Amino acid sequence: MTHDFLHPLTGSFAMPAAENPTVVMIEAAYRQLGLNWRYLNCEVHPDRLGDAVRGARAMGWRGFNCSIPHKVAVIDHLDELGESARIIGAVNTVVCRGDTLIGENTDGKGFVTALNQVIDPAGKSVLIFGAGGAARAVAVELALAGVSRIRIVNRGRERGEALAGILQRQTQADAAYVPWPEKFRIPADTDIVINATSVGLYPNVDQTLDIDPDSLRADMVVADGIHNPPLTHLLRSAKARGCRVVDGQGMLVNQGVIGIRYWTGLDADPQVMRQALLDLEL
């Protein structure tokens, strides 16, 4: 009987990395697809990101994900960008084609897929907290999905205005930056509220967005990009006020399905991946 002990490698570069459960759902998908592939969760300091990318190239990796804080910085180490990654200005999935590294972005696509299970975003007014890589991806894909208005709420004016400018120039959505004062009050005409910051990510599960919780209305949909824990403080507050909610695990699973398709050409079963996460009891 012939054995092949050379596992095709994929993985993730992030810091912190210990709380990232992506490895569990991706390897569950590989098993379900009958692939002898591995997914390695790697903690990479920002100063060593270039070394990590060169190492993946040297070892013949098939691809890798980039999470906080590498989604923008990794672009300097790649050969090409896919169209959505170019518009967004951030990469979360790298595809290796021979010695060529191609940056793609599946964050926004995965988020919109999860959101569509609760509400069709077309024609809606959206408020997004954050202006980093994840926020860029979510905002661009929502604009392409037909959202009518997007407001970017961010502590830093420069990044917030930059993201709003991208949306104004390259999509049909009405976009603008909104300053983030203490106890931000959600405007009454908002349909969808999205946390695209790292606030509440494990182990900092007690962190809260600095918003007025009484400004959340029952007819709003509240979504959080945080995948661990899946039920964040924001989502608990929203549910207590009757809002429909979308957790970050749905986004994580759907972007994983797209990433696996990029790397293998195969379609993974999202239910298998979601169940692998549920079994962790995060």
Secondary structure, DSSP 8 states (H G I E B T S, - for coil): --------EEEEEESS-TT-THHHHHHHHHHHHT---EEEEEE--GGGHHHHHHHHHHTT--EEEE-TT-TTGGGGG-SEE-HHHHHHT--SEEEEETTEEEEE--HHHHHHHHHHTT---TT-EEEEE--SHHHHHHHHHHHHTT-SEEEEEES-HHHHHHHHHHHHHHSSSEEEEEE--TTB---TT-SEEEE-SSTT-TT-TT---SB-GGG--TT-EEEE---SSSS-HHHHHHHHTT-EEE-HHHHHHHHHHHHHHHHHS----HHHHHHHHHTTT-
